[in-house]
Amino acid sequence: MSRRYESIEELRRKKKLLQREINDLENLLTFKNTKESLSAFTNGLSDQYLQEKVDEDGDEKVVLRKDVIAKQLTSEVKDLLISKNTAVGFASSAFKGNITDSLVKLGVTAIVGNYAKKNMKSSNWKNKLVGAALIYLAPIALKYVRKKLEVYQKNKSVSSMEQLI
C-alpha cells in the first residue's frame, strides 16, 4: 500500500496539500463561514435561503432571505388554489374528497408558516433555530405523518373488509 516518492520535496508538497485540505475541512466543520458550512451540510439546499450581510461593525453575518421563503410559500399556495380555482373544480374535488385534503394542507401550512415567521423574528437564537428547523423539517415530517396515516387507513380498510367476509 505504500507509495515510493522520488524526492523529499514531493513528499513535503503532498504533506502541505493534505494539511491545507484538513484546514479547509476544519473551517467547514467549525462554521467559520456559516453559509458555506450550511451549504455543504444541506448539499446546496440552503443557498437560496441564506444571504451574507455586513453589519455596522464590519462583521459578516448570515441572515435568512425571508422574501425568497415567502415567495416560495405563496407560489405553492397560489398553484394549489389556481388548480382548483373554478367552482366546478371545487365541486368535483369535493366529491373526490380532495378539497378537505387541500384545506388541511393550507391550514397546516399557514399555522407552521406563521409560527416559523414569529420564531425567526425573535431575538433569541434558539427560537431562530426552531424557526429554521420548521422551514426545513416540517415538510419532511408532514410527508412522513401523511404516509403513516395512509398506511394505517389502508390497513384499517383491509381489516374491515376481512371482517365482512
VODO-758692 format. One record per atom (N, C-alpha, C): atom name; x, y, z. Coordinates in nm, 2 decimals. Layout:
BEGIN
<node "CA"; <X; Y; Z>>
...
***
This chain:
BEGIN
<node "N"; <0.08; -0.12; 0.00>>
<node "CA"; <0.00; 0.00; 0.00>>
<node "C"; <0.08; 0.13; 0.00>>
<node "N"; <0.21; 0.11; 0.03>>
<node "CA"; <0.29; 0.23; 0.04>>
<node "C"; <0.33; 0.27; -0.10>>
<node "N"; <0.36; 0.40; -0.11>>
<node "CA"; <0.40; 0.45; -0.24>>
<node "C"; <0.54; 0.51; -0.23>>
<node "N"; <0.62; 0.49; -0.32>>
<node "CA"; <0.76; 0.54; -0.32>>
<node "C"; <0.76; 0.68; -0.38>>
<node "N"; <0.82; 0.77; -0.31>>
<node "CA"; <0.83; 0.91; -0.36>>
<node "C"; <0.97; 0.93; -0.42>>
<node "N"; <0.98; 1.01; -0.52>>
<node "CA"; <1.10; 1.03; -0.59>>
<node "C"; <1.20; 1.12; -0.51>>
<node "N"; <1.14; 1.21; -0.44>>
<node "CA"; <1.22; 1.30; -0.36>>
<node "C"; <1.15; 1.35; -0.23>>
<node "N"; <1.23; 1.41; -0.14>>
<node "CA"; <1.17; 1.46; -0.02>>
<node "C"; <1.08; 1.58; -0.05>>
<node "N"; <1.11; 1.65; -0.15>>
<node "CA"; <1.03; 1.77; -0.19>>
<node "C"; <0.89; 1.73; -0.23>>
<node "N"; <0.88; 1.62; -0.30>>
<node "CA"; <0.75; 1.57; -0.34>>
<node "C"; <0.67; 1.53; -0.22>>
<node "N"; <0.73; 1.47; -0.13>>
<node "CA"; <0.67; 1.43; 0.00>>
<node "C"; <0.62; 1.55; 0.08>>
<node "N"; <0.70; 1.65; 0.08>>
<node "CA"; <0.66; 1.78; 0.15>>
<node "C"; <0.54; 1.85; 0.08>>
<node "N"; <0.54; 1.85; -0.05>>
<node "CA"; <0.43; 1.91; -0.12>>
<node "C"; <0.30; 1.83; -0.09>>
<node "N"; <0.31; 1.70; -0.09>>
<node "CA"; <0.20; 1.62; -0.06>>
<node "C"; <0.15; 1.64; 0.08>>
<node "N"; <0.24; 1.66; 0.18>>
<node "CA"; <0.21; 1.69; 0.31>>
<node "C"; <0.14; 1.83; 0.32>>
<node "N"; <0.19; 1.93; 0.25>>
<node "CA"; <0.12; 2.06; 0.26>>
<node "C"; <-0.02; 2.06; 0.20>>
<node "N"; <-0.03; 1.98; 0.09>>
<node "CA"; <-0.17; 1.97; 0.03>>
<node "C"; <-0.26; 1.90; 0.13>>
<node "N"; <-0.22; 1.80; 0.20>>
<node "CA"; <-0.31; 1.73; 0.29>>
<node "C"; <-0.34; 1.82; 0.41>>
<node "N"; <-0.24; 1.90; 0.46>>
<node "CA"; <-0.26; 1.99; 0.57>>
<node "C"; <-0.36; 2.10; 0.53>>
<node "N"; <-0.35; 2.15; 0.41>>
<node "CA"; <-0.44; 2.25; 0.36>>
<node "C"; <-0.59; 2.19; 0.35>>
<node "N"; <-0.60; 2.07; 0.30>>
<node "CA"; <-0.73; 2.01; 0.29>>
<node "C"; <-0.79; 1.99; 0.43>>
<node "N"; <-0.71; 1.95; 0.53>>
<node "CA"; <-0.75; 1.93; 0.66>>
<node "C"; <-0.80; 2.06; 0.72>>
<node "N"; <-0.72; 2.17; 0.70>>
<node "CA"; <-0.76; 2.30; 0.75>>
<node "C"; <-0.90; 2.35; 0.69>>
<node "N"; <-0.91; 2.32; 0.56>>
<node "CA"; <-1.04; 2.36; 0.49>>
<node "C"; <-1.16; 2.28; 0.55>>
<node "N"; <-1.14; 2.15; 0.58>>
<node "CA"; <-1.24; 2.07; 0.64>>
<node "C"; <-1.27; 2.12; 0.78>>
<node "N"; <-1.17; 2.16; 0.86>>
<node "CA"; <-1.19; 2.21; 0.99>>
<node "C"; <-1.26; 2.34; 0.99>>
<node "N"; <-1.23; 2.43; 0.90>>
<node "CA"; <-1.30; 2.55; 0.88>>
<node "C"; <-1.45; 2.53; 0.85>>
<node "N"; <-1.48; 2.43; 0.77>>
<node "CA"; <-1.61; 2.39; 0.73>>
<node "C"; <-1.69; 2.34; 0.85>>
<node "N"; <-1.63; 2.26; 0.93>>
<node "CA"; <-1.69; 2.20; 1.05>>
<node "C"; <-1.71; 2.29; 1.16>>
<node "N"; <-1.62; 2.39; 1.17>>
<node "CA"; <-1.63; 2.48; 1.29>>
<node "C"; <-1.71; 2.61; 1.25>>
<node "N"; <-1.78; 2.61; 1.14>>
<node "CA"; <-1.87; 2.71; 1.09>>
<node "C"; <-1.80; 2.85; 1.09>>
<node "N"; <-1.67; 2.86; 1.05>>
<node "CA"; <-1.61; 2.98; 1.03>>
<node "C"; <-1.67; 3.07; 0.92>>
<node "N"; <-1.72; 3.00; 0.82>>
<node "CA"; <-1.80; 3.06; 0.72>>
<node "C"; <-1.93; 2.99; 0.72>>
<node "N"; <-2.03; 3.05; 0.79>>
<node "CA"; <-2.16; 2.98; 0.82>>
<node "C"; <-2.23; 2.94; 0.69>>
<node "N"; <-2.24; 3.03; 0.60>>
<node "CA"; <-2.32; 3.00; 0.48>>
<node "C"; <-2.26; 2.88; 0.40>>
<node "N"; <-2.13; 2.88; 0.39>>
<node "CA"; <-2.06; 2.77; 0.32>>
<node "C"; <-2.07; 2.64; 0.39>>
<node "N"; <-2.07; 2.64; 0.53>>
<node "CA"; <-2.08; 2.52; 0.61>>
<node "C"; <-2.22; 2.47; 0.59>>
<node "N"; <-2.32; 2.55; 0.60>>
<node "CA"; <-2.46; 2.51; 0.58>>
<node "C"; <-2.48; 2.45; 0.44>>
<node "N"; <-2.42; 2.52; 0.35>>
<node "CA"; <-2.44; 2.47; 0.21>>
<node "C"; <-2.38; 2.33; 0.19>>
<node "N"; <-2.27; 2.31; 0.26>>
<node "CA"; <-2.21; 2.18; 0.25>>
<node "C"; <-2.29; 2.07; 0.32>>
<node "N"; <-2.35; 2.11; 0.43>>
<node "CA"; <-2.43; 2.01; 0.51>>
<node "C"; <-2.56; 1.98; 0.44>>
<node "N"; <-2.62; 2.08; 0.37>>
<node "CA"; <-2.75; 2.06; 0.31>>
<node "C"; <-2.74; 2.03; 0.16>>
<node "N"; <-2.62; 2.01; 0.11>>
<node "CA"; <-2.59; 1.99; -0.03>>
<node "C"; <-2.65; 2.10; -0.12>>
<node "N"; <-2.63; 2.22; -0.08>>
<node "CA"; <-2.67; 2.34; -0.16>>
<node "C"; <-2.82; 2.38; -0.14>>
<node "N"; <-2.90; 2.31; -0.06>>
<node "CA"; <-3.04; 2.34; -0.05>>
<node "C"; <-3.06; 2.47; 0.02>>
<node "N"; <-2.97; 2.51; 0.12>>
<node "CA"; <-2.99; 2.63; 0.19>>
<node "C"; <-2.93; 2.75; 0.12>>
<node "N"; <-2.87; 2.74; 0.01>>
<node "CA"; <-2.81; 2.85; -0.06>>
<node "C"; <-2.90; 2.96; -0.09>>
<node "N"; <-3.02; 2.92; -0.14>>
<node "CA"; <-3.12; 3.02; -0.19>>
<node "C"; <-3.18; 3.09; -0.07>>
<node "N"; <-3.18; 3.04; 0.05>>
<node "CA"; <-3.25; 3.09; 0.17>>
<node "C"; <-3.15; 3.18; 0.25>>
<node "N"; <-3.02; 3.17; 0.23>>
<node "CA"; <-2.93; 3.24; 0.32>>
<node "C"; <-2.86; 3.35; 0.24>>
<node "N"; <-2.82; 3.46; 0.31>>
<node "CA"; <-2.75; 3.57; 0.25>>
<node "C"; <-2.65; 3.63; 0.35>>
<node "N"; <-2.54; 3.66; 0.30>>
<node "CA"; <-2.43; 3.72; 0.39>>
<node "C"; <-2.45; 3.87; 0.39>>
<node "N"; <-2.45; 3.93; 0.51>>
<node "CA"; <-2.46; 4.07; 0.52>>
<node "C"; <-2.35; 4.12; 0.61>>
<node "N"; <-2.31; 4.25; 0.59>>
<node "CA"; <-2.21; 4.31; 0.67>>
<node "C"; <-2.28; 4.41; 0.76>>
<node "N"; <-2.26; 4.40; 0.89>>
<node "CA"; <-2.33; 4.49; 0.98>>
<node "C"; <-2.25; 4.62; 1.00>>
<node "N"; <-2.29; 4.71; 1.09>>
<node "CA"; <-2.23; 4.84; 1.11>>
<node "C"; <-2.08; 4.82; 1.16>>
<node "N"; <-2.06; 4.72; 1.24>>
<node "CA"; <-1.92; 4.70; 1.29>>
<node "C"; <-1.83; 4.64; 1.19>>
<node "N"; <-1.88; 4.60; 1.07>>
<node "CA"; <-1.79; 4.54; 0.97>>
<node "C"; <-1.79; 4.39; 0.98>>
<node "N"; <-1.86; 4.33; 1.07>>
<node "CA"; <-1.87; 4.19; 1.09>>
<node "C"; <-1.97; 4.13; 0.99>>
<node "N"; <-1.93; 4.01; 0.93>>
<node "CA"; <-2.02; 3.94; 0.84>>
<node "C"; <-2.11; 3.85; 0.92>>
<node "N"; <-2.23; 3.85; 0.88>>
<node "CA"; <-2.33; 3.76; 0.94>>
<node "C"; <-2.42; 3.70; 0.84>>
<node "N"; <-2.48; 3.59; 0.86>>
<node "CA"; <-2.56; 3.52; 0.77>>
<node "C"; <-2.71; 3.54; 0.82>>
<node "N"; <-2.79; 3.59; 0.72>>
<node "CA"; <-2.93; 3.61; 0.76>>
<node "C"; <-3.02; 3.53; 0.66>>
<node "N"; <-3.14; 3.50; 0.70>>
<node "CA"; <-3.23; 3.43; 0.62>>
<node "C"; <-3.30; 3.53; 0.52>>
<node "N"; <-3.32; 3.48; 0.40>>
<node "CA"; <-3.38; 3.57; 0.30>>
<node "C"; <-3.53; 3.53; 0.31>>
<node "N"; <-3.60; 3.62; 0.38>>
<node "CA"; <-3.74; 3.59; 0.41>>
<node "C"; <-3.82; 3.62; 0.28>>
<node "N"; <-3.78; 3.70; 0.20>>
<node "CA"; <-3.85; 3.73; 0.07>>
<node "C"; <-3.86; 3.60; -0.02>>
<node "N"; <-3.75; 3.53; -0.02>>
<node "CA"; <-3.74; 3.41; -0.10>>
<node "C"; <-3.84; 3.30; -0.04>>
<node "N"; <-3.83; 3.29; 0.09>>
<node "CA"; <-3.91; 3.19; 0.16>>
<node "C"; <-4.06; 3.22; 0.14>>
<node "N"; <-4.10; 3.35; 0.16>>
<node "CA"; <-4.24; 3.39; 0.15>>
<node "C"; <-4.28; 3.37; 0.00>>
<node "N"; <-4.19; 3.41; -0.09>>
<node "CA"; <-4.23; 3.39; -0.24>>
<node "C"; <-4.25; 3.25; -0.27>>
<node "N"; <-4.17; 3.16; -0.22>>
<node "CA"; <-4.19; 3.02; -0.25>>
<node "C"; <-4.32; 2.96; -0.18>>
<node "N"; <-4.34; 3.00; -0.06>>
<node "CA"; <-4.47; 2.96; 0.00>>
<node "C"; <-4.59; 3.01; -0.07>>
<node "N"; <-4.59; 3.14; -0.11>>
<node "CA"; <-4.71; 3.19; -0.18>>
<node "C"; <-4.72; 3.13; -0.31>>
<node "N"; <-4.61; 3.10; -0.38>>
<node "CA"; <-4.63; 3.03; -0.51>>
<node "C"; <-4.69; 2.89; -0.50>>
<node "N"; <-4.65; 2.82; -0.39>>
<node "CA"; <-4.70; 2.69; -0.37>>
<node "C"; <-4.85; 2.70; -0.34>>
<node "N"; <-4.89; 2.79; -0.26>>
<node "CA"; <-5.03; 2.81; -0.22>>
<node "C"; <-5.11; 2.86; -0.34>>
<node "N"; <-5.05; 2.95; -0.42>>
<node "CA"; <-5.12; 3.00; -0.54>>
<node "C"; <-5.14; 2.89; -0.64>>
<node "N"; <-5.04; 2.81; -0.66>>
<node "CA"; <-5.05; 2.69; -0.76>>
<node "C"; <-5.16; 2.60; -0.71>>
<node "N"; <-5.17; 2.58; -0.58>>
<node "CA"; <-5.27; 2.49; -0.53>>
<node "C"; <-5.41; 2.55; -0.55>>
<node "N"; <-5.42; 2.68; -0.53>>
<node "CA"; <-5.56; 2.74; -0.55>>
<node "C"; <-5.59; 2.76; -0.69>>
<node "N"; <-5.50; 2.79; -0.78>>
<node "CA"; <-5.53; 2.80; -0.92>>
<node "C"; <-5.57; 2.67; -0.98>>
<node "N"; <-5.51; 2.56; -0.94>>
<node "CA"; <-5.55; 2.43; -0.99>>
<node "C"; <-5.69; 2.40; -0.96>>
<node "N"; <-5.75; 2.46; -0.85>>
<node "CA"; <-5.89; 2.43; -0.81>>
<node "C"; <-5.96; 2.56; -0.80>>
<node "N"; <-5.94; 2.65; -0.90>>
<node "CA"; <-6.00; 2.79; -0.89>>
<node "C"; <-6.15; 2.79; -0.92>>
<node "N"; <-6.19; 2.72; -1.01>>
<node "CA"; <-6.33; 2.73; -1.06>>
<node "C"; <-6.42; 2.66; -0.96>>
<node "N"; <-6.55; 2.69; -0.96>>
<node "CA"; <-6.65; 2.63; -0.88>>
<node "C"; <-6.67; 2.48; -0.92>>
<node "N"; <-6.66; 2.46; -1.04>>
<node "CA"; <-6.67; 2.32; -1.09>>
<node "C"; <-6.55; 2.24; -1.04>>
<node "N"; <-6.44; 2.29; -1.04>>
<node "CA"; <-6.32; 2.22; -0.98>>
<node "C"; <-6.34; 2.19; -0.84>>
<node "N"; <-6.39; 2.29; -0.76>>
<node "CA"; <-6.41; 2.27; -0.62>>
<node "C"; <-6.52; 2.16; -0.60>>
<node "N"; <-6.63; 2.17; -0.68>>
<node "CA"; <-6.73; 2.07; -0.66>>
<node "C"; <-6.68; 1.93; -0.70>>
<node "N"; <-6.61; 1.92; -0.81>>
<node "CA"; <-6.57; 1.78; -0.85>>
<node "C"; <-6.46; 1.73; -0.75>>
<node "N"; <-6.38; 1.82; -0.70>>
<node "CA"; <-6.28; 1.77; -0.60>>
<node "C"; <-6.35; 1.74; -0.47>>
<node "N"; <-6.46; 1.81; -0.44>>
<node "CA"; <-6.53; 1.78; -0.31>>
<node "C"; <-6.59; 1.64; -0.32>>
<node "N"; <-6.63; 1.59; -0.43>>
<node "CA"; <-6.68; 1.46; -0.45>>
<node "C"; <-6.57; 1.35; -0.43>>
<node "N"; <-6.45; 1.39; -0.47>>
<node "CA"; <-6.34; 1.30; -0.46>>
<node "C"; <-6.28; 1.30; -0.32>>
<node "N"; <-6.31; 1.40; -0.25>>
<node "CA"; <-6.25; 1.41; -0.11>>
<node "C"; <-6.12; 1.49; -0.11>>
<node "N"; <-6.08; 1.55; -0.22>>
<node "CA"; <-5.95; 1.62; -0.22>>
<node "C"; <-5.97; 1.76; -0.16>>
<node "N"; <-6.09; 1.82; -0.16>>
<node "CA"; <-6.10; 1.95; -0.11>>
<node "C"; <-6.06; 1.96; 0.04>>
<node "N"; <-6.10; 1.86; 0.12>>
<node "CA"; <-6.06; 1.86; 0.26>>
<node "C"; <-5.91; 1.84; 0.27>>
<node "N"; <-5.85; 1.76; 0.19>>
<node "CA"; <-5.70; 1.75; 0.19>>
<node "C"; <-5.64; 1.88; 0.16>>
<node "N"; <-5.69; 1.95; 0.06>>
<node "CA"; <-5.63; 2.08; 0.03>>
<node "C"; <-5.65; 2.18; 0.14>>
<node "N"; <-5.77; 2.18; 0.20>>
<node "CA"; <-5.79; 2.28; 0.31>>
<node "C"; <-5.70; 2.25; 0.43>>
<node "N"; <-5.69; 2.12; 0.46>>
<node "CA"; <-5.60; 2.08; 0.57>>
<node "C"; <-5.45; 2.12; 0.54>>
<node "N"; <-5.41; 2.10; 0.42>>
<node "CA"; <-5.27; 2.14; 0.38>>
<node "C"; <-5.25; 2.29; 0.39>>
<node "N"; <-5.35; 2.36; 0.34>>
<node "CA"; <-5.34; 2.51; 0.36>>
<node "C"; <-5.34; 2.55; 0.50>>
<node "N"; <-5.43; 2.49; 0.58>>
<node "CA"; <-5.43; 2.53; 0.72>>
<node "C"; <-5.30; 2.50; 0.79>>
<node "N"; <-5.25; 2.38; 0.77>>
<node "CA"; <-5.12; 2.34; 0.84>>
<node "C"; <-5.01; 2.43; 0.79>>
<node "N"; <-5.01; 2.46; 0.66>>
<node "CA"; <-4.90; 2.55; 0.60>>
<node "C"; <-4.91; 2.69; 0.66>>
<node "N"; <-5.03; 2.74; 0.68>>
<node "CA"; <-5.05; 2.87; 0.74>>
<node "C"; <-5.00; 2.87; 0.89>>
<node "N"; <-5.04; 2.77; 0.96>>
<node "CA"; <-5.00; 2.76; 1.10>>
<node "C"; <-4.85; 2.75; 1.12>>
<node "N"; <-4.79; 2.66; 1.05>>
<node "CA"; <-4.65; 2.64; 1.06>>
<node "C"; <-4.57; 2.76; 1.00>>
<node "N"; <-4.62; 2.82; 0.89>>
<node "CA"; <-4.56; 2.94; 0.84>>
<node "C"; <-4.56; 3.05; 0.94>>
<node "N"; <-4.67; 3.08; 1.00>>
<node "CA"; <-4.68; 3.19; 1.10>>
<node "C"; <-4.60; 3.16; 1.22>>
<node "N"; <-4.59; 3.04; 1.27>>
<node "CA"; <-4.51; 3.01; 1.38>>
<node "C"; <-4.36; 3.02; 1.35>>
<node "N"; <-4.32; 2.98; 1.23>>
<node "CA"; <-4.18; 2.99; 1.19>>
<node "C"; <-4.15; 3.14; 1.17>>
<node "N"; <-4.24; 3.21; 1.12>>
<node "CA"; <-4.21; 3.36; 1.10>>
<node "C"; <-4.20; 3.43; 1.23>>
<node "N"; <-4.28; 3.39; 1.33>>
<node "CA"; <-4.27; 3.45; 1.46>>
<node "C"; <-4.14; 3.41; 1.53>>
<node "N"; <-4.10; 3.29; 1.51>>
<node "CA"; <-3.97; 3.25; 1.57>>
<node "C"; <-3.85; 3.31; 1.50>>
<node "N"; <-3.86; 3.33; 1.37>>
<node "CA"; <-3.75; 3.40; 1.30>>
<node "C"; <-3.73; 3.54; 1.34>>
<node "N"; <-3.84; 3.61; 1.38>>
<node "CA"; <-3.83; 3.75; 1.42>>
<node "C"; <-3.79; 3.76; 1.56>>
<node "N"; <-3.78; 3.66; 1.64>>
<node "CA"; <-3.74; 3.66; 1.78>>
<node "C"; <-3.59; 3.70; 1.79>>
<node "N"; <-3.55; 3.76; 1.90>>
<node "CA"; <-3.41; 3.79; 1.92>>
<node "C"; <-3.33; 3.67; 1.98>>
<node "N"; <-3.40; 3.57; 2.03>>
<node "CA"; <-3.34; 3.46; 2.09>>
<node "C"; <-3.29; 3.36; 1.98>>
<node "N"; <-3.17; 3.32; 1.98>>
<node "CA"; <-3.11; 3.24; 1.88>>
<node "C"; <-3.17; 3.10; 1.88>>
<node "N"; <-3.22; 3.05; 1.99>>
<node "CA"; <-3.28; 2.92; 2.00>>
<node "C"; <-3.42; 2.92; 1.92>>
<node "N"; <-3.49; 3.03; 1.94>>
<node "CA"; <-3.62; 3.05; 1.86>>
<node "C"; <-3.59; 3.06; 1.71>>
<node "N"; <-3.48; 3.13; 1.67>>
<node "CA"; <-3.45; 3.13; 1.53>>
<node "C"; <-3.41; 3.00; 1.48>>
<node "N"; <-3.34; 2.92; 1.56>>
<node "CA"; <-3.31; 2.78; 1.52>>
<node "C"; <-3.43; 2.70; 1.50>>
<node "N"; <-3.53; 2.71; 1.59>>
<node "CA"; <-3.66; 2.64; 1.58>>
<node "C"; <-3.73; 2.68; 1.46>>
<node "N"; <-3.73; 2.81; 1.43>>
<node "CA"; <-3.79; 2.86; 1.30>>
<node "C"; <-3.73; 2.80; 1.18>>
<node "N"; <-3.60; 2.80; 1.17>>
<node "CA"; <-3.53; 2.75; 1.06>>
<node "C"; <-3.55; 2.60; 1.05>>
<node "N"; <-3.56; 2.53; 1.16>>
<node "CA"; <-3.58; 2.38; 1.16>>
<node "C"; <-3.73; 2.36; 1.11>>
<node "N"; <-3.82; 2.44; 1.14>>
<node "CA"; <-3.96; 2.43; 1.09>>
<node "C"; <-3.96; 2.44; 0.94>>
<node "N"; <-3.89; 2.54; 0.89>>
<node "CA"; <-3.89; 2.56; 0.75>>
<node "C"; <-3.83; 2.44; 0.67>>
<node "N"; <-3.73; 2.38; 0.73>>
<node "CA"; <-3.66; 2.27; 0.66>>
<node "C"; <-3.73; 2.13; 0.69>>
<node "N"; <-3.76; 2.11; 0.82>>
<node "CA"; <-3.81; 1.98; 0.86>>
<node "C"; <-3.96; 1.96; 0.86>>
<node "N"; <-4.04; 2.07; 0.87>>
<node "CA"; <-4.18; 2.05; 0.88>>
<node "C"; <-4.24; 1.98; 0.75>>
<node "N"; <-4.19; 2.01; 0.63>>
<node "CA"; <-4.25; 1.94; 0.51>>
<node "C"; <-4.21; 1.79; 0.52>>
<node "N"; <-4.09; 1.76; 0.56>>
<node "CA"; <-4.05; 1.62; 0.57>>
<node "C"; <-4.13; 1.54; 0.67>>
<node "N"; <-4.15; 1.61; 0.79>>
<node "CA"; <-4.23; 1.54; 0.90>>
<node "C"; <-4.38; 1.52; 0.85>>
<node "N"; <-4.43; 1.62; 0.79>>
<node "CA"; <-4.57; 1.61; 0.74>>
<node "C"; <-4.59; 1.50; 0.64>>
<node "N"; <-4.49; 1.49; 0.55>>
<node "CA"; <-4.50; 1.38; 0.45>>
<node "C"; <-4.49; 1.25; 0.52>>
<node "N"; <-4.41; 1.23; 0.62>>
<node "CA"; <-4.39; 1.11; 0.69>>
<node "C"; <-4.52; 1.07; 0.77>>
<node "N"; <-4.58; 1.17; 0.83>>
<node "CA"; <-4.71; 1.15; 0.90>>
<node "C"; <-4.82; 1.11; 0.80>>
<node "N"; <-4.82; 1.18; 0.69>>
<node "CA"; <-4.92; 1.15; 0.59>>
<node "C"; <-4.91; 1.01; 0.54>>
<node "N"; <-4.79; 0.96; 0.51>>
<node "CA"; <-4.77; 0.83; 0.47>>
<node "C"; <-4.81; 0.73; 0.57>>
<node "N"; <-4.78; 0.75; 0.70>>
<node "CA"; <-4.82; 0.66; 0.81>>
<node "C"; <-4.97; 0.66; 0.82>>
<node "N"; <-5.03; 0.77; 0.80>>
<node "CA"; <-5.18; 0.77; 0.81>>
<node "C"; <-5.24; 0.70; 0.69>>
<node "N"; <-5.19; 0.71; 0.58>>
<node "CA"; <-5.24; 0.64; 0.46>>
<node "C"; <-5.22; 0.49; 0.48>>
<node "N"; <-5.11; 0.45; 0.53>>
<node "CA"; <-5.08; 0.30; 0.56>>
<node "C"; <-5.18; 0.25; 0.66>>
<node "N"; <-5.20; 0.33; 0.77>>
<node "CA"; <-5.30; 0.29; 0.87>>
<node "C"; <-5.44; 0.28; 0.82>>
<node "N"; <-5.48; 0.38; 0.74>>
<node "CA"; <-5.61; 0.38; 0.68>>
<node "C"; <-5.63; 0.26; 0.59>>
<node "N"; <-5.53; 0.23; 0.51>>
<node "CA"; <-5.53; 0.11; 0.42>>
<node "C"; <-5.54; -0.02; 0.50>>
<node "N"; <-5.47; -0.03; 0.60>>
<node "CA"; <-5.47; -0.15; 0.69>>
<node "C"; <-5.61; -0.16; 0.76>>
<node "N"; <-5.66; -0.05; 0.80>>
<node "CA"; <-5.79; -0.05; 0.87>>
<node "C"; <-5.90; -0.09; 0.77>>
<node "N"; <-5.90; -0.04; 0.65>>
<node "CA"; <-6.00; -0.08; 0.55>>
<node "C"; <-5.99; -0.23; 0.51>>
<node "N"; <-5.86; -0.28; 0.50>>
<node "CA"; <-5.84; -0.42; 0.47>>
<node "C"; <-5.90; -0.51; 0.58>>
<node "N"; <-5.87; -0.47; 0.71>>
<node "CA"; <-5.92; -0.55; 0.82>>
<node "C"; <-6.07; -0.54; 0.83>>
<node "N"; <-6.13; -0.43; 0.80>>
<node "CA"; <-6.28; -0.42; 0.80>>
<node "C"; <-6.34; -0.51; 0.69>>
<node "N"; <-6.27; -0.51; 0.57>>
<node "CA"; <-6.32; -0.60; 0.46>>
<node "C"; <-6.30; -0.74; 0.50>>
<node "N"; <-6.20; -0.78; 0.57>>
<node "CA"; <-6.18; -0.92; 0.61>>
<node "C"; <-6.29; -0.96; 0.71>>
<node "N"; <-6.33; -0.87; 0.80>>
<node "CA"; <-6.43; -0.89; 0.89>>
<node "C"; <-6.57; -0.91; 0.82>>
<node "N"; <-6.59; -0.84; 0.71>>
<node "CA"; <-6.71; -0.85; 0.64>>
<node "C"; <-6.72; -0.99; 0.57>>
<node "N"; <-6.61; -1.04; 0.52>>
<node "CA"; <-6.60; -1.16; 0.45>>
<node "C"; <-6.61; -1.27; 0.55>>
***
